[in-house]
Amino acid sequence: MEKNSTEGIFDEVLEFPDSDVKRRFDRLVGLDSVKDRLTKEALMRLQPSSLENWSQQHFKESLPALRYFQRRPPLFILAGDVGTGKTELAETFGDAVARKAGIPILLHSLSLTARGTGAVGEMTRLISSAFGIVKSQAPSISGSTSASSGQILLIDEADALAQSRESAQMHHEDRAGVNALIRGIDDLAEGQRPVLVVMCTNRLRALDPAVMRRAAATFEFTRPNADQRRIVLRNAFPEYVCSEADLSRVVELTGDCDGTGVGFSFSDITQRLVPSVVLEAFPDRTITSELILSVAAQTKATPAFSEQ
C-alpha cells in the first residue's frame, strides 16, 4: 500500500496483484455474476485485441457490433445499501484482473477532499487533476494491441461528487465539478485508454442523469439472502463448531426478525456478529452453537439507508 500525496487527490494507490487483496476478493460471496462481469469488462478494456480474435474465431470477420466498444465509456456504478459489499468489491476486483491479464493494475482511490473547500474552480481543478494523473499513466491502445498495465479510478460515495445538476439548490461550483467529471470520463472513452472508472454510492437516484447514461453497467447490491448468509457464517464457523441445524437457526436470526424487512448486511455479519462471538469466548471459553445463537439474538441489523 502506497500513500499518494499529490495534492491530497487520492486517499491511496494500490498495486495488484496483491495476496491480501486476493483473500478479500475471494471472501466475497453471492456476488459471482458482478465479479465476472467487472473482470471481463476490464480484460476487454486492457486487451481489445481479444474481442477481435473472438470475432474472427466465431464469425471469420470483425463483427459490426464490436464498433460499439470503441468509444464506450469505461464507467461502472455499484449502488446499494450500506454493508452490501460494493466498496469491498470495487477495491479488490483489480487483483483478479491483474492475475488474468498478467500485468500490473493500479487502483487510485479518489479522496472526498476532491470536493475542495468551495473556492471557485477548486473542485473542478482537483477532479481534472485526478483524471489527468490516471490518463498520464495509461497510454492509448488500439484494437490490435494490449496494454502493459491498467488503471482503476475508484470514486466512493460518488453522490458527493456526481450529484444531479437538476437540483435547484446546487451550487455553481458543484455543477462545474460534475461537468469536469463527465469530461474526464468521455476523454478516457475517446482515447481508448486502459482505465476503468468505478463509482460506489448509497444514493443511486442522486447521481446526475448524464453520469448515469454513461455507465456501461449499473449493479445494484442488496443485503444477503438466507443462502448467502449461510455461506458467510459457515466460512466463519465450521460444522464442528456449529451444527447444520443450529446454523439454520442463526441464519433465521440474521434475517428479518423484527418485521422491518431488513436483515443483516454482509458487514453486520463479518464486522459485528462474528467478532462479537469470538470476543465473547476469548480468552477462557470455547465457541459453541449456544454462544453464537445468543450473540446473534442480541445483535441488531444496521438500519437500511434512506435516500430521503
C-alpha positions as CSV (number, residue, x, y, z in Angstrom):
1,M,0.0,0.0,0.0
2,E,1.3,3.4,-1.0
3,K,0.1,6.7,0.1
4,N,-0.3,9.2,-2.7
5,S,0.4,12.8,-1.6
6,T,-0.3,14.5,-4.9
7,E,-2.4,17.5,-3.7
8,G,-4.4,15.1,-1.5
9,I,-6.3,13.9,-4.6
10,F,-6.0,10.2,-3.8
11,D,-6.5,8.5,-0.4
12,E,-4.3,5.7,-1.6
13,V,-2.8,3.9,-4.6
14,L,-2.7,0.1,-4.5
15,E,-0.8,-2.1,-6.9
16,F,-2.1,-5.5,-7.9
17,P,-1.6,-8.4,-7.8
18,D,-1.6,-8.5,-4.0
19,S,-2.1,-11.6,-1.9
20,D,-4.0,-9.9,0.9
21,V,-6.4,-8.3,-1.6
22,K,-6.9,-11.6,-3.3
23,R,-8.1,-13.1,0.0
24,R,-10.5,-10.2,0.4
25,F,-11.9,-10.7,-3.1
26,D,-12.3,-14.5,-2.6
27,R,-14.3,-14.0,0.6
28,L,-17.0,-12.0,-1.2
29,V,-19.9,-14.5,-1.6
30,G,-23.1,-14.2,-3.6
31,L,-21.5,-11.6,-6.0
32,D,-20.2,-14.0,-8.6
33,S,-22.1,-12.5,-11.5
34,V,-20.8,-9.0,-10.7
35,K,-17.3,-10.3,-10.1
36,D,-17.3,-12.0,-13.5
37,R,-18.8,-9.0,-15.4
38,L,-16.3,-6.5,-13.9
39,T,-13.4,-8.7,-14.6
40,K,-14.5,-9.4,-18.2
41,E,-15.1,-5.7,-18.8
42,A,-11.7,-4.9,-17.5
43,L,-9.9,-7.5,-19.6
44,M,-11.7,-6.3,-22.8
45,R,-10.6,-2.8,-22.0
46,L,-7.0,-3.9,-21.4
47,Q,-6.9,-6.4,-24.2
48,P,-9.1,-5.0,-27.0
49,S,-7.4,-7.5,-29.4
50,S,-9.1,-10.3,-27.5
51,L,-12.5,-9.1,-28.8
52,E,-11.3,-9.1,-32.4
53,N,-9.7,-12.5,-32.0
54,W,-13.0,-13.8,-30.6
55,S,-15.0,-12.4,-33.6
56,Q,-12.6,-13.8,-36.1
57,Q,-12.8,-17.2,-34.5
58,H,-16.6,-17.4,-34.5
59,F,-17.6,-15.2,-37.5
60,K,-14.5,-15.1,-39.7
61,E,-14.7,-11.4,-39.7
62,S,-14.9,-8.3,-37.5
63,L,-18.4,-8.3,-36.2
64,P,-20.1,-4.8,-36.7
65,A,-21.2,-4.9,-33.1
66,L,-17.6,-4.5,-32.0
67,R,-17.7,-0.9,-33.1
68,Y,-19.8,0.0,-30.2
69,F,-17.0,-0.9,-27.8
70,Q,-14.6,1.6,-29.4
71,R,-15.9,4.8,-27.7
72,R,-17.8,3.1,-24.9
73,P,-17.4,5.0,-21.6
74,P,-15.4,2.8,-19.2
75,L,-17.8,3.7,-16.3
76,F,-19.3,1.2,-13.9
77,I,-21.7,2.1,-11.0
78,L,-22.0,-0.1,-7.9
79,A,-25.1,1.0,-5.9
80,G,-26.9,-0.3,-2.9
81,D,-27.4,-0.3,0.9
82,V,-24.6,0.1,3.4
83,G,-22.6,-3.1,4.1
84,T,-23.6,-5.0,1.0
85,G,-20.1,-5.4,-0.4
86,K,-20.0,-2.8,-3.2
87,T,-16.9,-0.9,-2.0
88,E,-15.1,-4.1,-1.0
89,L,-15.6,-5.5,-4.5
90,A,-14.6,-2.2,-6.1
91,E,-11.4,-2.2,-4.0
92,T,-10.4,-5.8,-4.8
93,F,-11.6,-6.9,-8.3
94,G,-8.4,-5.4,-9.8
95,D,-6.4,-8.2,-8.3
96,A,-8.3,-10.8,-10.3
97,V,-7.8,-8.7,-13.4
98,A,-4.1,-8.3,-12.8
99,R,-3.7,-12.1,-12.4
100,K,-5.7,-13.0,-15.5
101,A,-4.1,-10.4,-17.7
102,G,-0.6,-11.0,-16.4
103,I,0.0,-7.2,-16.0
104,P,0.2,-4.8,-13.0
105,I,-3.0,-2.9,-12.2
106,L,-3.1,0.3,-10.1
107,L,-6.1,1.3,-8.1
108,H,-6.5,5.0,-7.4
109,S,-9.0,5.8,-4.7
110,L,-10.2,9.4,-5.1
111,S,-10.3,11.3,-1.9
112,L,-13.5,13.1,-0.8
113,T,-11.3,16.1,-0.3
114,A,-11.6,16.4,-4.1
115,R,-14.8,18.4,-3.3
116,G,-12.4,21.1,-2.2
117,T,-13.1,24.0,0.2
118,G,-15.6,25.7,-2.0
119,A,-13.1,28.1,-3.6
120,V,-14.0,29.0,-7.1
121,G,-12.6,26.5,-9.6
122,E,-11.0,24.3,-6.9
123,M,-13.3,21.2,-7.2
124,T,-13.0,21.3,-11.0
125,R,-9.2,21.5,-10.8
126,L,-9.0,18.6,-8.4
127,I,-11.2,16.3,-10.4
128,S,-9.5,17.3,-13.6
129,S,-6.1,16.6,-12.0
130,A,-7.2,13.2,-10.8
131,F,-8.3,12.2,-14.3
132,G,-5.1,13.7,-15.7
133,I,-2.9,11.6,-13.4
134,V,-4.7,8.4,-14.3
135,K,-4.6,9.3,-18.0
136,S,-0.9,10.1,-18.0
137,Q,-0.2,6.5,-16.7
138,A,-2.4,4.9,-19.3
139,P,-1.3,5.5,-22.9
140,S,-3.9,4.9,-25.6
141,I,-4.1,1.4,-27.1
142,S,-5.6,0.3,-30.4
143,G,-7.8,-2.7,-31.1
144,S,-4.8,-4.7,-32.2
145,T,-2.7,-4.3,-29.1
146,S,-2.8,-5.0,-25.4
147,A,-1.9,-2.8,-22.5
148,S,1.2,-3.3,-20.5
149,S,-0.6,-2.1,-17.4
150,G,-4.0,-0.9,-16.3
151,Q,-5.6,1.7,-14.1
152,I,-8.8,1.8,-12.0
153,L,-10.1,5.1,-10.7
154,L,-12.4,4.4,-7.7
155,I,-14.9,7.1,-6.6
156,D,-16.5,6.0,-3.4
157,E,-19.6,7.9,-2.1
158,A,-19.9,9.1,-5.7
159,D,-23.1,11.1,-5.0
160,A,-20.9,13.6,-3.2
161,L,-19.1,14.5,-6.5
162,A,-21.6,13.4,-9.1
163,Q,-24.9,14.7,-7.7
164,S,-27.6,15.7,-10.1
165,R,-27.3,19.2,-11.7
166,E,-31.0,19.3,-11.9
167,S,-31.2,20.3,-8.2
168,A,-32.2,24.0,-7.8
169,Q,-30.1,24.2,-4.6
170,M,-26.9,23.0,-6.3
171,H,-24.0,25.4,-6.1
172,H,-22.3,26.6,-9.3
173,E,-19.0,25.1,-8.1
174,D,-20.6,21.7,-7.7
175,R,-22.2,21.9,-11.2
176,A,-18.7,22.7,-12.6
177,G,-17.3,19.7,-10.8
178,V,-19.9,17.4,-12.3
179,N,-19.1,18.8,-15.7
180,A,-15.4,18.1,-15.1
181,L,-16.2,14.5,-14.1
182,I,-18.2,13.9,-17.2
183,R,-15.4,15.4,-19.4
184,G,-12.9,13.1,-17.8
185,I,-15.0,10.0,-18.4
186,D,-15.6,11.0,-22.0
187,D,-11.9,11.7,-22.6
188,L,-11.0,8.2,-21.4
189,A,-13.6,6.7,-23.7
190,E,-12.4,8.6,-26.8
191,G,-8.7,7.9,-26.0
192,Q,-9.3,4.1,-25.7
193,R,-7.2,4.1,-22.6
194,P,-6.8,1.0,-20.3
195,V,-8.7,2.6,-17.5
196,L,-11.9,1.7,-15.6
197,V,-13.8,4.3,-13.6
198,V,-15.8,2.7,-10.8
199,M,-18.3,4.7,-8.7
200,C,-19.9,3.4,-5.5
201,T,-23.0,5.1,-4.0
202,N,-25.7,4.5,-1.5
203,R,-27.9,7.1,-3.3
204,L,-28.2,5.9,-6.9
205,R,-31.1,8.3,-7.7
206,A,-29.0,11.3,-6.5
207,L,-26.5,10.8,-9.4
208,D,-26.6,13.2,-12.3
209,P,-28.6,11.7,-15.3
210,A,-25.7,12.4,-17.7
211,V,-23.4,10.3,-15.5
212,M,-26.0,7.5,-15.3
213,R,-26.3,7.4,-19.1
214,R,-22.6,7.0,-19.5
215,A,-22.4,3.9,-17.3
216,A,-21.6,0.7,-19.2
217,A,-23.3,-1.2,-16.4
218,T,-25.0,-0.3,-13.1
219,F,-25.0,-3.0,-10.4
220,E,-27.5,-2.8,-7.6
221,F,-26.4,-4.5,-4.4
222,T,-28.9,-5.9,-1.8
223,R,-28.5,-7.4,1.6
224,P,-27.6,-11.1,1.6
225,N,-30.4,-13.7,1.3
226,A,-30.5,-16.8,3.6
227,D,-28.3,-18.8,1.3
228,Q,-25.6,-16.1,1.2
229,R,-25.8,-15.6,5.0
230,R,-25.4,-19.3,5.5
231,I,-22.2,-19.3,3.3
232,V,-20.6,-16.4,5.2
233,L,-21.5,-17.9,8.6
234,R,-20.3,-21.4,7.6
235,N,-17.0,-19.9,6.4
236,A,-16.6,-18.4,9.9
237,F,-17.8,-21.3,12.0
238,P,-17.1,-24.9,10.7
239,E,-19.5,-27.7,11.4
240,Y,-17.5,-28.9,14.4
241,V,-18.3,-25.5,16.0
242,C,-21.9,-25.1,14.8
243,S,-24.1,-27.9,13.5
244,E,-26.2,-27.5,10.4
245,A,-29.4,-27.4,12.5
246,D,-28.0,-24.7,14.7
247,L,-26.6,-22.8,11.8
248,S,-30.1,-22.7,10.2
249,R,-31.3,-21.0,13.4
250,V,-28.6,-18.4,13.2
251,V,-29.4,-17.8,9.6
252,E,-33.0,-17.1,10.6
253,L,-31.9,-14.8,13.4
254,T,-29.9,-12.7,11.0
255,G,-32.8,-12.3,8.6
256,D,-35.9,-10.1,9.0
257,C,-36.8,-10.9,12.6
258,D,-38.4,-7.7,13.7
259,G,-40.8,-7.1,10.8
260,T,-38.8,-4.2,9.3
261,G,-38.0,-6.1,6.1
262,V,-34.3,-5.6,6.8
263,G,-31.9,-8.5,7.6
264,F,-28.2,-8.4,8.4
265,S,-25.8,-6.9,5.8
266,F,-22.6,-8.6,4.9
267,S,-20.7,-6.2,7.2
268,D,-23.2,-6.8,10.0
269,I,-22.1,-10.5,9.9
270,T,-18.4,-10.1,9.2
271,Q,-17.6,-7.0,11.3
272,R,-20.1,-7.2,14.1
273,L,-21.6,-10.6,14.7
274,V,-18.6,-12.9,14.1
275,P,-16.1,-10.7,16.0
276,S,-18.5,-10.4,18.9
277,V,-18.8,-14.2,19.2
278,V,-15.0,-14.5,19.2
279,L,-14.6,-11.8,21.8
280,E,-17.3,-13.2,24.0
281,A,-15.4,-16.5,24.1
282,F,-11.9,-15.2,24.3
283,P,-9.7,-15.9,26.3
284,D,-11.2,-18.6,28.6
285,R,-14.2,-20.1,26.8
286,T,-14.8,-22.1,23.7
287,I,-17.3,-21.1,20.9
288,T,-20.5,-23.2,20.9
289,S,-23.7,-23.1,19.0
290,E,-25.4,-21.7,22.0
291,L,-23.0,-18.8,22.2
292,I,-23.4,-17.9,18.5
293,L,-27.2,-18.1,18.9
294,S,-27.1,-15.9,22.0
295,V,-24.9,-13.2,20.3
296,A,-27.0,-13.3,17.1
297,A,-30.2,-12.7,19.1
298,Q,-28.7,-9.7,20.8
299,T,-27.2,-8.2,17.7
300,K,-29.4,-5.9,15.6
301,A,-29.2,-5.3,11.8
302,T,-27.9,-2.0,10.7
303,P,-30.9,0.2,9.6
304,A,-31.4,0.4,5.9
305,F,-30.0,3.5,4.3
306,S,-32.7,6.0,3.2
307,E,-32.2,8.3,0.2
308,Q,-34.6,10.8,1.7
